[in-house]
Amino acid sequence: MVNLPIRSFNSGLLTPLIDARSDVEKYASGCRTLENMIPLVYGPAERRPGTKYIADCIDHSVVSRTVGFIYSATIAYVLEFGDELIRVRYNGVQIGDDIVSTYLEADLPQLQFKQSADVLWILHPSYQSRKLTRTTVDTFSLDIIPFNNGPFIPRNDLAVDDGVTIQITGYTIVTATLGVAEAGEFTITSTTDISSLFPTNQRFYVTDSTGNDGPYTVYTATYTSPTLTLVPNEAVATSDNDGEIMVKGASVTLTASDDTFESGHIGGLFKLTHYRVQTDTSGELGHASAPAIIGQAIDVKGNYNFSTQGTWAGTAKIQRLEDGTNWETQKTYPRGKTGRHISYSATEEADNVQYRIYASKASSGTVEAEITLSKSTQDSIFRITAVASATEATATAIVPAPLNAVTIRWAEGAWSEVRGYPTAMTFFEERTVYSGTLSDVAQIWLSETGDYEDFEEGTNAADSYILTLPEPDAVRWLESLEVLVTGTSGGEWRVGAGGSTEGLTPSTKWDVKQQTSYGGKHIQAIKVNESVLFVDYVGRKVREMTFVDDRQKYAAPDMTALAEDVTKGIIIACAYQRNPGSILWCVLGDGTLLSMTYEREQGVVAWAKHFLGGNGAVESIAVIPGVTEDEVWLTVQRTIHGVTKRYLEQMQPRGFGNQEDAWFVDSGITAETPDSINVSYAGYNVRYGDAVYDDGPYSGVV
């Protein structure tokens, strides 16, 4: 019998099911057994380096999860997520105190992450999305993302039309004192000092009064317990002591006509729509009175028009106030006595913004100007802070209501404990893209261009908008290629513009097409160059979503096709290593570590199994960039003298250089010193240069 030479191992492990298939091209370079060896693209297989013991995990009784925090190619941290705690390490050393989090041990496998520079987005379907921000080189902050203007589900009167109304109750006016501008007064009774809600020029509304209804701006606000006295820039026209005051940041009561609120709405948004109380502002100013304001300031949101009339010479300005303090000039229009009049239209995107007309100078005639708004309604937004009953809730005004009239036009926030929170996200064309809540499993929300937290829908090219996949399968992952691609529990989809060169906008003809129908497991997909690697629905296959030119669509071939038995333990986690070779690392539910050498340009997909010394069971994995090669970090469960221990371990470099730097033990430690040292280990004295072969955390050469 002729023994044929084996010149290559770069097909890796092969399933016994192809034992008789010598006609398969990869058969000649495959292996029946390949353990603790890494197949190389070139053909050889090299020994897997060992792991270095770094530290005990946060809690030996908790299955923690390691995650990379990668600021750049040269600066990266390792995060360990434990039960309601996050520990940060740099170069293996803990920095700062543990960060308190909301995530329980059972929540950790479902967390998904996305990073941009100093900020790591963290998602879980049961919790408000959060950001872990690196504020300095050694301090981090974990914060809820404050989505203040959406997204919202369709308005209740349009989607359900059940007749349910909501009414707002603001601060009750105790007294109203008749007075001219900067002299009239309103008083409110409050047990706490709320004067900070009323800085100079802050807009507030008086509603449901006998004669003072309308918008005002603050001149002064003085609190002497328990009374807040407000002096507005505008005249108080009547002394009737009634009505309510609405202002940004105020605590208000929302009252529904039928069961609406649940405890899970706390932290969620509600949007109410009323008619606009002021749709224009205009006035005249004699040239001798300039410089001065023309007319009254006006709340502006959406489309508006500024125009001038009359015969005059001078300069008119549109001024804008967003921060509640500083008026900034938006446009300046000088005009000669016989010059053209101005008609200028634009769109205001921000909330809580005022505009006014200011004549900075005039040499003759009477300056006439006006601002008119296109939209006849005005939206207000509230964040629920407490729920007293199914019909009553307390909320904070993010965008205050202009009046307290009952309205049938209201919408519930799309993200809350009641409706669930997004499962997956990605960045695409300068937008954040979220998807997959418990209530809207196939919904995809795209933020405004350039503003990752703005989800106010609109029709302009940069506005936020919503897409819905045709099939009601739960979204598992999102990724950005030339198009937006997403995987659900039932298939894989591409989302692009109808024209190949167009970007996605609210007015784009969207092209939402299913590409394959394999379905995915709730494990975050990994983008590798122009492909996306994802785990299938049952956790047994790794598939590669990649574009096929001759078919002009995406395919998802099975990367485990020739090694179908390698994943019998079910994949529970994955991480990708770029250097020194392209490897996908997978963790199985039984603690086995798998590697898949992956170099598609060379036609190499090669699996191998890795068993850690001391019967270590890998539970989590992360990869971060290193100096000469990417670093692979593991959390490993070990049994030490009958006691369960969990350690953070780092796989050592494959390119070790000198022989004395080679590392082929697991959970090892080392000491570099010319002198003899003693280390107390498990009741024994171990000296420098001795070998430890016990199954403890320090097995290896000391």
C-alpha positions in Angstrom: 0.0 0.0 0.0 1.3 3.4 -0.9 1.4 6.0 1.8 0.8 9.4 0.4 2.5 12.4 2.0 0.4 14.9 3.9 1.8 18.3 2.8 -0.8 20.5 4.5 -3.1 20.7 7.5 -5.0 23.8 6.5 -8.3 22.1 6.0 -8.4 21.4 9.8 -10.7 19.0 11.4 -12.9 17.0 9.1 -16.1 15.2 10.0 -15.9 11.3 9.8 -18.9 11.5 7.4 -16.5 12.2 4.6 -14.1 9.4 5.4 -14.6 7.8 2.0 -14.7 11.1 0.1 -11.2 11.3 -1.2 -12.6 13.2 -4.1 -13.3 16.2 -1.9 -10.5 18.7 -2.6 -9.9 19.5 1.1 -9.8 15.8 2.1 -6.0 15.5 1.5 -5.2 18.4 3.9 -7.7 17.5 6.6 -7.3 15.9 10.1 -9.2 13.3 12.1 -7.9 14.8 15.3 -6.5 18.3 15.7 -6.2 19.4 19.3 -4.4 22.4 20.8 -3.0 23.1 17.3 -3.7 26.1 15.1 -3.8 25.4 11.3 -2.0 28.0 9.4 -3.0 29.4 6.0 0.4 28.2 4.5 -0.3 24.6 5.4 1.5 23.7 8.7 -0.3 23.6 12.1 1.4 25.1 15.1 1.0 24.5 18.8 -1.5 26.7 20.6 0.2 28.9 23.1 -0.8 28.5 26.8 -2.7 30.9 28.9 -1.4 33.2 31.7 -3.3 33.5 34.9 -4.2 37.2 35.2 -6.7 37.4 38.2 -9.6 35.8 39.9 -12.9 36.7 38.4 -15.2 39.1 40.3 -17.1 36.2 41.9 -16.2 32.6 41.6 -19.9 31.6 41.8 -20.8 33.8 38.8 -20.3 33.0 35.1 -18.9 36.4 34.0 -18.4 37.7 30.5 -15.3 39.3 29.0 -15.7 42.1 26.5 -13.1 44.2 24.7 -13.2 48.0 25.0 -11.2 49.1 22.0 -10.4 52.8 21.8 -7.8 52.5 19.0 -5.4 50.0 17.5 -3.0 50.8 20.4 -5.3 51.5 23.4 -7.7 48.8 24.5 -9.1 47.5 27.8 -10.7 44.3 28.9 -14.1 44.5 30.6 -15.4 41.8 32.9 -19.1 41.8 33.3 -20.2 40.1 36.5 -23.5 40.0 38.4 -24.4 43.8 38.5 -20.8 44.7 38.3 -18.3 45.7 35.6 -14.5 45.5 36.2 -12.1 47.3 33.9 -8.5 46.2 33.3 -5.7 47.7 31.3 -2.6 45.5 30.6 -4.2 43.0 33.0 -4.3 45.5 35.9 -7.6 46.6 37.3 -8.2 50.3 37.1 -10.7 52.1 39.3 -13.4 50.6 41.4 -15.9 48.1 40.0 -18.7 49.9 38.2 -22.2 49.1 39.4 -24.5 47.9 36.6 -28.0 46.7 36.2 -27.2 43.4 34.4 -27.7 40.2 36.3 -25.6 37.0 35.6 -28.5 35.6 33.6 -28.6 38.7 31.4 -25.0 38.6 30.3 -25.2 36.2 27.3 -27.8 38.5 25.6 -25.8 41.7 25.9 -24.7 43.2 22.6 -22.1 45.9 22.1 -21.0 48.5 19.6 -18.2 51.0 20.0 -17.2 54.3 18.6 -14.0 56.0 20.0 -14.5 56.4 23.8 -18.1 55.1 23.9 -19.3 51.6 24.1 -23.1 51.1 23.5 -24.6 48.3 25.5 -28.0 46.7 24.6 -30.2 44.1 26.3 -33.9 43.5 25.4 -35.0 43.9 29.0 -33.1 47.1 29.9 -32.8 50.7 28.8 -29.8 51.0 26.4 -26.7 52.3 28.1 -23.3 53.8 27.2 -20.0 53.0 28.9 -17.9 56.1 28.4 -14.1 56.4 29.0 -14.0 59.9 30.6 -10.2 59.8 31.3 -7.6 57.2 30.6 -8.5 55.4 33.9 -12.1 56.4 34.6 -15.3 55.1 33.1 -19.0 56.1 33.4 -22.0 53.9 32.8 -25.1 55.9 31.9 -28.6 55.3 30.5 -28.9 56.8 27.0 -31.3 59.7 27.3 -33.5 59.4 24.2 -35.6 62.5 24.6 -37.6 62.7 21.3 -38.5 59.2 20.3 -38.9 56.8 18.8 -42.7 56.5 19.2 -45.2 54.0 18.1 -48.0 55.3 15.8 -50.4 57.8 17.4 -53.2 56.2 19.4 -56.1 57.9 17.6 -54.7 56.7 14.3 -53.5 53.2 15.2 -56.2 52.1 17.7 -58.8 54.9 17.7 -60.2 53.7 21.0 -61.2 57.2 22.2 -58.7 57.3 25.1 -57.6 60.9 25.9 -54.8 62.3 28.1 -54.8 65.6 30.0 -51.8 67.3 31.6 -51.8 69.1 35.0 -49.0 71.6 35.5 -48.1 74.0 38.3 -51.1 75.8 39.7 -51.0 79.6 39.7 -51.8 80.9 43.2 -51.8 84.6 42.3 -51.5 86.6 39.1 -50.7 90.3 39.5 -51.6 92.8 36.8 -48.5 94.6 35.4 -46.7 95.8 32.3 -43.7 94.0 30.9 -41.1 93.1 33.6 -43.6 94.2 36.3 -46.5 91.7 36.4 -46.2 88.5 38.5 -47.3 84.9 38.8 -46.8 82.9 42.0 -46.6 79.2 42.5 -46.6 77.2 45.7 -43.8 74.6 45.9 -42.3 72.7 48.9 -39.0 72.6 47.0 -37.0 75.3 45.2 -37.9 75.0 41.5 -36.5 78.4 40.5 -33.8 76.5 38.4 -36.6 75.6 35.9 -37.1 79.3 35.2 -33.8 80.9 34.2 -33.9 84.3 32.4 -35.6 84.1 29.0 -36.9 80.6 29.7 -40.2 80.0 27.8 -43.2 78.9 29.8 -46.9 78.7 29.1 -50.0 79.9 31.1 -53.0 77.8 30.3 -56.6 77.4 31.5 -56.6 80.9 33.0 -59.4 83.5 32.6 -57.3 86.0 30.7 -53.6 85.2 30.8 -53.4 82.2 28.5 -50.3 82.2 26.2 -46.6 82.0 26.1 -44.3 84.0 28.3 -40.5 84.3 28.9 -38.9 84.7 32.3 -37.5 88.1 33.5 -36.8 87.0 37.1 -37.7 84.0 39.3 -37.4 84.2 43.0 -38.1 81.5 45.5 -38.9 82.1 49.2 -40.3 78.9 50.6 -42.9 77.9 49.8 -43.6 80.5 47.1 -42.0 81.0 43.7 -42.5 84.4 42.2 -42.2 84.7 38.4 -41.9 88.1 36.7 -42.2 87.7 32.9 -40.8 89.8 30.1 -44.3 90.2 28.9 -47.2 92.1 30.5 -49.6 90.2 32.7 -52.9 91.3 31.3 -55.3 90.4 34.1 -55.2 89.8 37.9 -57.4 86.7 37.8 -55.9 84.1 40.1 -56.3 80.9 38.2 -54.7 78.7 35.6 -51.6 76.5 35.4 -48.0 77.0 34.3 -46.2 74.6 31.9 -42.4 74.6 31.6 -39.6 72.4 30.5 -38.4 70.2 33.3 -41.5 70.5 35.4 -43.1 67.6 37.2 -46.6 67.2 35.8 -49.5 64.8 36.1 -50.8 62.9 33.1 -54.4 61.7 33.4 -55.9 59.2 30.9 -59.6 58.6 30.4 -59.1 54.9 30.4 -56.5 52.3 31.5 -53.2 53.4 29.8 -50.3 53.4 32.2 -48.3 50.5 33.7 -45.4 50.5 36.1 -43.2 49.4 33.2 -43.8 52.8 31.6 -41.5 54.4 34.2 -38.5 55.8 32.2 -40.5 55.7 29.0 -41.8 58.5 26.8 -45.3 59.8 25.9 -45.9 62.4 23.2 -49.1 64.6 23.2 -50.2 66.8 20.3 -52.2 70.0 20.8 -53.1 72.9 18.5 -50.5 75.6 18.4 -51.3 78.6 20.5 -49.1 80.9 18.5 -48.6 80.5 14.8 -47.0 83.8 14.0 -45.4 86.9 15.4 -45.3 90.3 13.7 -44.9 94.0 14.4 -43.8 97.4 13.3 -41.0 99.5 14.6 -40.4 103.2 13.8 -36.8 103.9 12.8 -36.4 106.2 15.8 -37.0 103.3 18.1 -34.3 101.1 16.7 -32.5 99.0 18.0 -35.4 97.1 19.4 -37.4 93.8 19.2 -40.3 93.7 16.8 -43.3 91.8 18.1 -43.1 88.9 20.5 -40.7 85.9 20.6 -42.3 82.7 19.2 -41.7 79.0 19.7 -40.6 77.5 16.4 -40.5 73.9 15.4 -40.6 72.7 11.8 -41.0 74.9 8.8 -41.2 78.7 9.2 -41.1 81.8 7.0 -39.6 85.2 7.7 -40.7 88.2 5.6 -40.5 92.0 5.6 -42.9 94.6 4.4 -43.2 98.4 4.3 -40.9 101.2 3.2 -37.8 101.5 5.4 -34.1 101.5 5.4 -32.2 99.5 8.1 -31.2 96.0 9.2 -33.5 93.3 10.4 -32.3 90.1 12.1 -33.7 86.7 12.9 -32.5 85.7 16.3 -32.6 82.2 17.9 -32.7 81.1 21.5 -32.0 77.4 22.3 -30.2 77.4 25.6 -32.7 79.6 27.4 -30.1 82.4 27.9 -28.3 83.6 24.9 -30.0 85.0 21.8 -27.9 84.3 18.7 -28.3 85.9 15.3 -29.5 83.4 12.7 -29.8 85.7 9.7 -29.1 89.4 9.0 -30.9 91.3 6.3 -29.8 94.9 5.5 -32.2 96.9 3.3 -32.1 100.2 1.6 -35.3 102.3 1.4 -36.0 101.1 -2.1 -34.5 97.6 -1.7 -36.2 94.3 -2.1 -38.2 92.8 0.7 -37.1 89.5 2.2 -39.0 86.2 2.2 -36.9 83.4 3.8 -38.0 79.9 4.6 -36.2 77.3 6.7 -36.8 74.4 9.0 -36.1 74.3 12.8 -35.2 70.7 14.0 -34.6 71.2 17.7 -37.1 71.3 20.5 -37.6 74.2 23.0 -36.4 76.9 20.5 -37.6 80.5 20.3 -37.2 83.0 17.5 -37.6 86.7 17.5 -37.2 89.6 15.1 -34.7 92.3 16.0 -34.2 95.6 14.2 -30.5 96.4 14.9 -30.7 99.7 13.2 -33.1 101.8 11.0 -32.5 105.1 9.3 -35.9 105.8 7.9 -39.5 104.6 7.7 -41.2 101.9 9.8 -39.7 98.4 9.9 -42.4 95.8 9.3 -41.6 92.1 9.7 -43.2 88.8 10.6 -42.4 85.1 11.3 -45.1 82.6 10.4 -45.2 78.9 11.1 -46.4 76.2 8.7 -47.6 73.6 11.3 -50.8 74.3 13.2 -50.1 71.7 15.9 -47.5 71.5 18.7 -46.0 68.4 20.2 -45.0 68.0 23.9 -42.9 65.1 25.2 -42.9 63.7 28.8 -40.9 61.0 30.5 -42.8 58.9 33.0 -41.3 59.0 36.6 -44.1 57.3 38.6 -47.3 55.5 38.0 -50.1 56.0 40.5 -52.7 54.0 38.7 -53.7 52.8 35.2 -55.1 56.2 34.5 -52.6 58.5 36.3 -48.9 59.0 36.0 -46.3 61.6 37.1 -43.9 62.7 34.4 -41.1 65.2 33.6 -41.7 67.7 30.8 -39.0 67.3 28.2 -40.9 69.5 25.7 -43.6 71.4 27.7 -47.2 71.5 26.5 -48.7 74.9 25.4 -51.9 74.1 27.2 -53.6 71.6 29.4 -56.6 70.7 27.2 -57.6 67.1 26.9 -56.2 65.5 23.7 -57.0 62.4 21.8 -53.7 62.7 19.9 -51.0 61.0 21.8 -48.4 58.4 21.3 -46.5 56.0 23.5 -42.7 55.6 23.4 -41.5 52.6 21.4 -39.0 51.6 24.1 -39.9 50.8 27.7 -40.3 47.9 30.0 -43.8 47.5 28.7 -42.7 47.3 25.0 -39.2 46.1 25.5 -35.8 47.6 24.4 -33.7 47.1 21.3 -31.8 43.8 21.0 -29.2 44.9 18.4 -27.6 48.0 16.9 -25.1 49.1 14.4 -23.8 52.3 12.7 -24.8 53.0 9.1 -24.4 56.1 7.0 -23.8 58.3 10.1 -26.8 57.0 11.8 -27.3 54.6 14.7 -29.7 51.7 13.8 -31.6 49.8 16.4 -33.9 46.8 16.1 -35.7 44.0 17.8 -37.8 44.9 20.8 -40.2 42.3 22.4 -43.2 44.2 21.0 -41.8 45.2 17.6 -39.5 42.3 16.8 -39.1 43.2 13.1 -38.9 47.0 13.5 -35.8 48.9 12.5 -35.2 52.4 13.8 -32.7 54.7 12.1 -31.6 57.9 13.9 -31.2 61.3 12.4 -28.0 61.6 10.4 -25.1 62.8 12.6 -27.2 62.6 15.8 -27.1 59.2 17.3 -29.8 59.9 19.9 -32.4 61.8 17.8 -35.3 59.7 16.7 -37.8 62.3 15.7 -39.3 61.2 12.5 -39.5 63.5 9.5 -39.4 63.7 5.7 -36.1 65.5 5.3 -33.1 63.5 4.0 -31.4 63.6 7.4 -34.4 62.9 9.5 -35.0 59.7 11.6 -37.4 57.1 10.2 -38.6 53.5 10.7 -38.4 50.4 8.6 -40.2 47.1 9.1 -39.1 43.7 7.9 -41.8 41.8 6.0 -41.5 38.7 8.3 -42.3 38.9 12.0 -39.2 37.1 13.1 -37.1 38.5 16.0 -34.0 40.4 14.9 -30.8 38.8 16.3 -28.1 41.1 14.8 -27.4 44.1 12.6 -24.3 45.0 10.6 -23.2 47.5 8.1 -21.7 46.6 4.8 -22.3 48.4 1.5 -25.9 48.0 2.6 -27.5 47.4 5.9 -27.7 43.6 6.7 -29.6 42.0 9.5 -30.3 38.5 10.8 -33.5 37.3 12.4 -34.5 34.1 14.0 -35.9 33.1 10.6 -33.6 34.5 7.9 -31.1 37.1 6.7 -32.0 40.4 5.0 -30.5 43.2 3.1 -31.8 46.8 3.4 -30.6 49.3 0.8 -31.8 52.1 -1.4 -33.6 51.3 -4.7 -30.7 53.0 -6.5 -27.3 51.5 -5.9 -25.7 54.9 -5.3 -28.4 56.4 -3.1 -28.2 56.6 0.7 -31.1 55.5 2.9 -33.4 58.5 3.7 -37.1 58.8 4.7 -38.0 59.4 1.1 -35.8 56.7 -0.5 -37.4 53.8 -2.2 -36.2 51.2 0.2 -35.1 47.8 -1.1 -35.8 45.3 1.7 -35.2 41.7 0.5 -34.6 38.4 2.2 -31.3 36.9 1.1 -31.3 33.5 2.9 -33.5 31.7 5.4 -31.2 30.0 7.9 -32.0 32.1 10.9 -29.6 33.1 13.7 -28.9 32.5 17.4 -29.0 35.4 19.9 -25.2 35.9 19.5 -23.8 39.1 18.1 -22.6 38.7 14.5 -19.0 39.6 13.6 -18.0 41.7 10.6 -14.9 40.5 8.9 -13.9 42.7 5.9 -16.8 42.5 3.5 -18.5 39.5 5.1 -20.5 38.9 8.3 -20.0 35.7 10.3 -23.0 34.6 12.4 -24.1 31.6 14.4 -27.2 29.8 13.1 -30.5 29.4 15.0 -29.5 26.2 16.9 -25.9 27.2 17.6 -24.3 24.4 15.5 -23.2 26.3 12.4 -21.1 29.3 11.6 -22.3 31.0 8.4 -20.7 33.6 6.3 -23.0 36.2 4.8 -21.2 37.5 1.8 -22.1 39.0 -1.6 -22.1 36.7 -4.6 -21.4 38.6 -7.8 -22.9 36.1 -10.3 -26.1 35.9 -8.3 -26.2 39.6 -7.4 -27.3 38.8 -3.9 -26.0 37.7 -0.5 -25.4 34.0 0.3 -24.6 32.4 3.7 -22.5 29.3 3.2 -21.8 27.0 6.1 -18.3 27.3 7.5 -18.8 24.0 9.4 -19.9 22.0 6.4 -16.8 19.7 6.4 -16.6 19.6 10.2 -20.2 19.4 11.2 -19.4 17.5 14.4 -17.0 20.1 15.8 -19.8 22.2 17.4 -21.7 19.5 19.1 -21.4 21.4 22.4 -23.4 24.3 20.9 -21.7 27.7 20.3 -22.4 30.2 23.1 -19.8 32.9 22.3 -17.5 34.1 19.5 -14.6 36.5 19.1 -12.4 37.4 16.1 -8.6 37.7 16.0 -7.0 39.5 13.1 -3.3 39.1 14.0 -1.0 37.2 13.6 -3.6 35.2 11.6 -7.3 35.5 10.9 -9.0 33.3 13.4 -12.6 33.0 14.7 -12.6 31.7 18.2 -15.8 30.0 19.4 -16.7 28.9 22.9 -19.0 25.8 23.3 -21.5 25.2 26.1 -19.4 22.3 27.4 -16.3 24.6 27.9 -14.5 23.5 24.7 -12.6 26.3 22.8 -12.7 26.1 19.0 -10.6 28.0 16.5 -11.5 28.5 12.8 -8.6 29.7 10.7 -10.4 31.9 8.2 -8.8 33.3 5.1 -11.4 33.3 2.3 -9.1 34.8 -0.3 -6.9 31.7 0.1 -9.8 29.3 0.4 -8.9 28.4 3.9 -11.5 27.4 6.5 -9.9 25.2 9.1 -11.3 24.1 12.5 -9.4 22.9 15.6 -10.3 22.0 19.1 -8.5 23.3 22.2 -8.7 21.8 25.6 -7.2 23.9 28.5 -4.9 22.2 30.9 -6.2 21.3 34.3 -9.6 20.5 32.9 -10.3 24.2 32.4 -13.7 25.0 30.9 -13.8 28.2 28.8 -16.9 30.3 29.5 -16.3 33.6 27.8 -13.8 35.1 25.3 -12.7 38.5 24.1 -10.1 39.8 21.7 -8.3 43.2 21.8 -5.4 44.5 19.8 -1.9 44.0 21.2 1.5 45.3 20.4 2.6 42.5 18.0 -0.5 40.4 17.8 -4.1 40.5 19.0 -4.7 39.4 22.6 -7.1 36.6 23.4 -8.7 36.8 26.8 -10.7 34.0 28.5 -12.7 33.5 31.6 -12.1 29.9 32.7 -13.8 27.7 35.2 -11.5 25.3 37.1 -12.0 22.9 40.0 -9.3 23.4 42.6 -9.2 20.8 45.4 -13.0 20.2 44.9 -13.9 24.0 44.9 -15.1 25.8 41.8 -12.9 28.7 40.8 -13.1 31.1 37.9 -10.1 33.0 36.5 -9.3 35.6 33.9 -6.6 34.2 31.7 -4.8 35.6 28.7 -3.5 33.4 25.8 0.1 34.2 25.3 1.7 35.3 22.0 2.3 32.8 19.3 5.5 34.6 18.2 7.4 34.2 21.4 10.9 34.8 20.1 13.4 33.3 22.4 12.9 29.8 23.7 12.8 30.8 27.3 9.8 33.0 26.5 7.8 30.2 25.1 4.6 29.6 27.0 2.9 26.2 26.6 1.2 25.8 30.0 -2.3 26.9 30.9 -3.2 29.2 33.7 0.5 29.8 34.3 2.5 32.5 36.0 6.1 33.5 35.7 8.8 35.4 37.5 11.9 36.9 36.0 14.8 37.2 38.5 18.3 35.9 38.7 17.8 35.1 42.4 16.1 32.0 43.8 12.6 32.8 45.1 10.1 30.7 47.1 6.4 30.7 46.3 4.0 29.1 48.7 1.6 27.0 46.7 -1.0 24.6 48.0 1.1 23.9 51.1 4.3 23.4 49.1 7.4 25.5 48.7 8.1 26.1 45.0 11.4 27.7 43.9 12.2 29.6 40.7 12.8 27.2 37.9 10.6 24.4 39.4 7.7 23.0 37.4 4.2 22.8 38.8 2.0 20.1 37.3 -0.9 20.2 39.8 -4.4 21.3 38.5 -4.3 24.6 40.4 -4.4 28.1 39.0 -0.6 28.3 38.8 0.1 25.1 36.9 3.3 25.6 34.8 6.8 26.7 35.2 7.4 29.0 38.2 
